[in-house]
Amino acid sequence: MHDELFEKSDIVARYRVGPYVEAREGFLRQAGAGGYSRSTLKRIAWVLLIVAEAVHNHGGSISIDQLEKLNRSIRLVNGRRPSRETAKLFRRYGEGWLRSIGAFLPEAAPLPRFAREVNAFAAYMRVERGLSPVTIAERGVRLCRFTEDDPIMTIPPECEAQILRYFHVEKWPPTTIARQLNINRGTVKRVLARAGLPPVSLRPRPSRIDPYLPFIHQTLEKFPRLAASRLYVMAHERGYRGSPHHFRHLIACLRPRPKAEAFLRLRSLPGEQAQVDWAHFGHLVIGRARRPLMAFVMVLSYSRPHESPHFQMTP
């Protein structure tokens, strides 16, 4: 990965001599898959090299306070401190990479609010009321939500380290990690996102219809209103063996939509425009004579009221 980012061989050698080179290159590949530019990847590689040397000097782990102290002590070649954007980049990706390799020392977890009261309430429900553990747990969850402490959003640091290790070392997808650790899949994705990793997109599964997509697109371009049943017969004669119902569903997604026609909506001011015409309302019999009945219709374009004085037309 460093060969792709840097052109000079001495710079590539300096980055590869540093500790944790495989973990750093793996993190850079993940960031590159997320669509980061080459200049941003170079800055991330610079951050990872400094953090990796600090972790190596501190015995394989580092805390948040040590990371902040390292961030404040960095000086550039000209002797100046990095900009605020670079400091944010150092803090974000340095911590994310440390979490990914399990070298980040977690902070001491603070006691939840009203912990003593919640424990006393659970003991009261268990001893005095004789409620089951399931009922006590459900009411504990409601009480924690009332006190603004959500136990669902927090996981132990050991579980977080296992998630990162399985993702980087074993190359497990989030679904497999969630199934093996018996936790929610969203929790796994949240841990990976908090570690600075891009979201994992699922690879599209191959389908039976894939070899016939060029034929289907070409046919629908020529005959956009062709029925899906007829198109299924044509694809079946060419070797397609999928379900007709599923085929109709796919054709509904692939069928080209007609282009929307542009139109100009006319607007008029009060008393500016009116539309007039003659209207025929049949015939009237007056005595022995049968005469047509016509109406002069005028419609005001602004308010749309109708004025239609009637006239009898004499032959």
C-alpha positions as CSV (number, residue, x, y, z in Angstrom):
1,M,0.0,0.0,0.0
2,H,2.9,2.4,0.7
3,D,4.3,1.7,-2.8
4,E,1.1,3.0,-4.3
5,L,1.1,6.2,-2.2
6,F,4.7,7.3,-2.3
7,E,7.0,7.4,-5.3
8,K,10.4,7.8,-3.6
9,S,12.0,4.6,-2.4
10,D,13.6,6.1,0.7
11,I,10.2,7.3,1.9
12,V,8.6,3.9,1.3
13,A,11.5,2.2,3.2
14,R,11.0,4.6,6.1
15,Y,7.4,3.7,6.4
16,R,8.0,0.0,6.1
17,V,10.7,0.0,8.7
18,G,8.3,1.2,11.4
19,P,6.5,-1.2,13.7
20,Y,3.1,-2.8,12.9
21,V,3.6,-2.4,9.2
22,E,1.0,-5.0,8.2
23,A,-1.7,-3.5,10.5
24,R,-1.0,-0.1,9.2
25,E,-1.2,-1.2,5.6
26,G,-4.4,-3.1,6.3
27,F,-6.0,0.1,7.8
28,L,-4.9,2.1,4.8
29,R,-6.5,-0.4,2.4
30,Q,-9.8,-0.1,4.4
31,A,-9.6,3.7,4.2
32,G,-8.7,3.5,0.5
33,A,-11.8,1.4,-0.1
34,G,-13.8,4.1,1.5
35,G,-13.1,6.5,-1.2
36,Y,-10.4,8.7,0.4
37,S,-8.1,10.7,-1.8
38,R,-4.4,10.0,-2.2
39,S,-3.4,13.1,-0.3
40,T,-5.6,12.1,2.6
41,L,-4.2,8.6,2.6
42,K,-0.7,10.0,2.8
43,R,-1.6,12.0,5.9
44,I,-3.2,9.0,7.5
45,A,-0.1,6.9,6.8
46,W,2.0,9.7,8.5
47,V,-0.3,9.6,11.5
48,L,-0.2,5.8,11.8
49,L,3.6,5.8,11.6
50,I,3.9,8.2,14.6
51,V,1.3,6.4,16.6
52,A,2.8,3.0,15.9
53,E,6.2,4.1,17.1
54,A,4.6,5.5,20.3
55,V,2.8,2.2,20.9
56,H,6.0,0.3,20.4
57,N,7.8,2.5,22.9
58,H,5.1,2.2,25.5
59,G,5.0,-1.6,25.5
60,G,2.2,-2.3,23.0
61,S,-0.6,-0.2,24.3
62,I,-1.4,3.5,24.8
63,S,-4.2,5.5,26.6
64,I,-6.2,8.4,25.4
65,D,-4.2,10.8,27.6
66,Q,-0.9,9.6,26.1
67,L,-2.4,9.9,22.6
68,E,-3.4,13.5,23.4
69,K,0.0,14.3,24.8
70,L,1.7,12.8,21.7
71,N,-0.6,15.0,19.5
72,R,0.4,18.2,21.3
73,S,4.2,17.3,21.1
74,I,4.3,16.8,17.3
75,R,6.3,19.4,15.4
76,L,6.7,19.7,11.7
77,V,9.9,20.1,9.7
78,N,9.7,23.9,10.0
79,G,9.2,23.6,13.8
80,R,5.6,24.6,13.8
81,R,2.7,22.7,15.3
82,P,0.3,21.0,12.9
83,S,-3.0,22.7,11.9
84,R,-6.3,22.1,13.6
85,E,-7.4,19.9,10.8
86,T,-4.2,17.8,11.1
87,A,-4.7,17.5,14.8
88,K,-8.3,16.3,14.3
89,L,-7.1,13.8,11.7
90,F,-4.4,12.6,14.1
91,R,-6.9,12.1,16.9
92,R,-9.5,10.4,14.8
93,Y,-7.4,7.9,12.8
94,G,-4.9,7.4,15.5
95,E,-7.5,6.3,18.0
96,G,-9.3,4.3,15.2
97,W,-6.2,2.3,14.3
98,L,-5.4,1.7,18.0
99,R,-8.8,0.3,18.6
100,S,-8.5,-1.9,15.4
101,I,-5.4,-3.6,16.7
102,G,-6.5,-3.8,20.3
103,A,-3.7,-1.5,21.6
104,F,-6.0,1.3,22.9
105,L,-6.3,1.3,26.7
106,P,-10.0,2.0,27.5
107,E,-10.9,4.6,30.0
108,A,-12.2,3.6,33.4
109,A,-15.9,3.2,32.9
110,P,-17.8,5.7,35.1
111,L,-20.5,4.5,37.4
112,P,-24.0,4.9,35.8
113,R,-26.3,7.4,37.2
114,F,-28.5,6.2,40.1
115,A,-26.6,2.9,40.2
116,R,-27.2,2.4,43.9
117,E,-30.9,3.2,43.6
118,V,-31.3,0.9,40.6
119,N,-29.7,-2.0,42.5
120,A,-31.8,-1.4,45.5
121,F,-34.9,-1.4,43.4
122,A,-33.9,-4.7,41.7
123,A,-33.3,-6.3,45.2
124,Y,-36.8,-5.0,46.3
125,M,-38.5,-6.6,43.3
126,R,-36.6,-9.9,43.8
127,V,-37.0,-10.2,47.6
128,E,-40.1,-8.4,48.5
129,R,-42.2,-8.8,45.4
130,G,-40.8,-12.2,44.3
131,L,-40.6,-11.3,40.6
132,S,-38.8,-13.4,38.0
133,P,-35.3,-12.3,36.7
134,V,-36.8,-11.6,33.3
135,T,-39.4,-9.2,34.7
136,I,-36.7,-7.5,36.8
137,A,-34.5,-7.1,33.8
138,E,-37.3,-5.6,31.7
139,R,-38.2,-3.1,34.4
140,G,-34.5,-2.3,34.9
141,V,-34.2,-1.4,31.2
142,R,-37.2,0.9,31.5
143,L,-35.7,2.5,34.6
144,C,-32.4,3.0,32.9
145,R,-34.1,4.7,30.0
146,F,-35.9,7.0,32.4
147,T,-32.6,7.9,34.0
148,E,-31.0,8.6,30.6
149,D,-28.7,5.6,30.8
150,D,-29.2,3.2,27.8
151,P,-27.5,-0.2,28.6
152,I,-28.1,-1.3,25.0
153,M,-25.7,1.4,23.6
154,T,-22.7,0.3,25.7
155,I,-20.7,-2.9,25.4
156,P,-17.7,-4.2,27.5
157,P,-14.2,-3.2,26.2
158,E,-13.3,-6.9,25.9
159,C,-16.2,-7.5,23.5
160,E,-15.2,-4.4,21.5
161,A,-11.6,-5.7,21.2
162,Q,-12.9,-9.1,20.0
163,I,-15.0,-7.4,17.3
164,L,-12.0,-5.5,16.0
165,R,-9.8,-8.6,16.1
166,Y,-12.2,-10.8,14.3
167,F,-12.8,-8.1,11.6
168,H,-9.1,-7.4,10.9
169,V,-7.4,-10.7,11.7
170,E,-10.0,-13.3,10.8
171,K,-11.6,-11.2,8.0
172,W,-15.1,-12.0,9.3
173,P,-18.0,-9.9,8.1
174,P,-20.2,-8.0,10.6
175,T,-23.0,-10.5,10.3
176,T,-20.7,-13.5,11.3
177,I,-19.2,-11.5,14.2
178,A,-22.6,-10.7,15.5
179,R,-23.8,-14.3,15.2
180,Q,-20.7,-15.7,17.0
181,L,-20.7,-13.2,19.8
182,N,-24.5,-13.2,20.2
183,I,-24.9,-9.5,19.8
184,N,-26.8,-7.2,17.5
185,R,-25.4,-6.6,14.0
186,G,-25.9,-2.9,14.4
187,T,-23.7,-2.9,17.5
188,V,-20.9,-4.5,15.5
189,K,-21.2,-1.9,12.7
190,R,-21.3,0.9,15.3
191,V,-18.0,-0.4,16.9
192,L,-16.4,-0.5,13.5
193,A,-17.5,3.0,12.6
194,R,-16.3,4.3,15.9
195,A,-12.9,2.8,15.1
196,G,-12.7,5.0,12.0
197,L,-13.4,2.2,9.5
198,P,-15.6,2.8,6.4
199,P,-19.0,1.0,6.3
200,V,-18.8,-2.5,5.0
201,S,-20.9,-2.9,1.8
202,L,-22.2,-6.4,0.9
203,R,-21.1,-7.8,-2.3
204,P,-23.9,-8.4,-4.8
205,R,-24.8,-12.1,-5.1
206,P,-24.7,-13.7,-8.6
207,S,-28.1,-14.3,-10.1
208,R,-29.4,-16.6,-12.8
209,I,-30.6,-13.7,-14.9
210,D,-27.1,-12.1,-15.1
211,P,-26.1,-13.8,-18.4
212,Y,-29.3,-12.7,-20.0
213,L,-29.2,-9.0,-18.9
214,P,-27.7,-7.8,-22.2
215,F,-30.4,-9.5,-24.2
216,I,-33.1,-8.1,-21.9
217,H,-31.8,-4.6,-22.0
218,Q,-31.5,-4.7,-25.8
219,T,-35.0,-6.1,-26.2
220,L,-36.6,-3.6,-23.8
221,E,-34.9,-0.7,-25.6
222,K,-36.5,-1.8,-28.9
223,F,-39.9,-2.8,-27.4
224,P,-40.4,-1.0,-24.0
225,R,-44.0,-2.1,-23.8
226,L,-43.3,-5.8,-24.4
227,A,-45.1,-8.0,-21.8
228,A,-43.0,-9.7,-19.2
229,S,-44.6,-13.1,-19.9
230,R,-43.5,-12.9,-23.6
231,L,-40.0,-11.8,-22.6
232,Y,-39.9,-14.7,-20.2
233,V,-40.7,-17.2,-23.0
234,M,-37.9,-15.6,-25.1
235,A,-35.4,-15.9,-22.3
236,H,-36.5,-19.4,-21.5
237,E,-35.9,-20.5,-25.1
238,R,-32.3,-19.2,-24.7
239,G,-31.7,-21.3,-21.5
240,Y,-33.1,-19.3,-18.6
241,R,-34.5,-21.6,-15.9
242,G,-35.6,-19.1,-13.2
243,S,-39.0,-18.6,-11.7
244,P,-41.6,-16.7,-13.9
245,H,-42.8,-14.7,-10.9
246,H,-39.3,-13.6,-9.9
247,F,-38.6,-12.9,-13.6
248,R,-41.6,-10.5,-13.8
249,H,-40.4,-8.7,-10.7
250,L,-36.9,-8.2,-12.2
251,I,-38.4,-7.0,-15.5
252,A,-40.5,-4.4,-13.6
253,C,-37.2,-3.0,-12.2
254,L,-35.4,-3.2,-15.5
255,R,-38.1,-1.8,-17.8
256,P,-37.2,1.7,-19.0
257,R,-39.4,4.5,-17.7
258,P,-40.9,7.0,-20.1
259,K,-39.3,10.4,-20.0
260,A,-41.3,13.1,-18.3
261,E,-42.7,15.7,-20.7
262,A,-41.9,19.3,-19.9
263,F,-44.8,21.7,-19.9
264,L,-45.3,25.4,-19.2
265,R,-48.0,26.4,-16.8
266,L,-49.8,29.5,-17.9
267,R,-50.7,32.1,-15.3
268,S,-52.8,35.2,-15.8
269,L,-53.7,38.2,-13.8
270,P,-57.3,39.0,-12.8
271,G,-59.2,40.4,-15.8
272,E,-56.3,39.8,-18.2
273,Q,-57.5,36.8,-20.2
274,A,-60.7,34.9,-21.0
275,Q,-61.5,32.0,-23.3
276,V,-64.6,31.9,-25.4
277,D,-66.3,29.4,-27.6
278,W,-69.7,28.2,-28.8
279,A,-71.4,25.1,-27.2
280,H,-74.2,23.0,-28.7
281,F,-77.0,21.9,-26.3
282,G,-79.2,19.9,-28.6
283,H,-82.4,21.1,-30.2
284,L,-85.6,22.8,-29.0
285,V,-89.1,22.2,-30.5
286,I,-91.0,25.4,-30.7
287,G,-94.4,24.8,-32.1
288,R,-93.8,22.8,-35.2
289,A,-90.3,24.1,-35.6
290,R,-87.2,22.2,-34.4
291,R,-84.4,24.6,-33.7
292,P,-80.8,24.1,-32.4
293,L,-79.9,25.5,-29.0
294,M,-76.4,27.1,-28.8
295,A,-74.6,28.8,-26.0
296,F,-71.8,31.4,-26.0
297,V,-69.4,30.2,-23.3
298,M,-66.8,32.5,-21.8
299,V,-64.3,31.3,-19.1
300,L,-62.2,33.7,-17.1
301,S,-58.6,32.3,-16.9
302,Y,-57.9,33.6,-13.4
303,S,-61.0,32.7,-11.4
304,R,-62.5,30.1,-13.8
305,P,-66.2,31.1,-13.5
306,H,-68.4,30.3,-16.5
307,E,-70.7,32.8,-18.3
308,S,-72.9,31.1,-20.8
309,P,-75.8,33.2,-22.3
310,H,-78.0,31.1,-24.4
311,F,-79.1,31.9,-28.0
312,Q,-81.6,30.2,-30.3
313,M,-80.3,29.9,-33.8
314,T,-82.9,30.3,-36.5
315,P,-82.4,28.2,-39.6
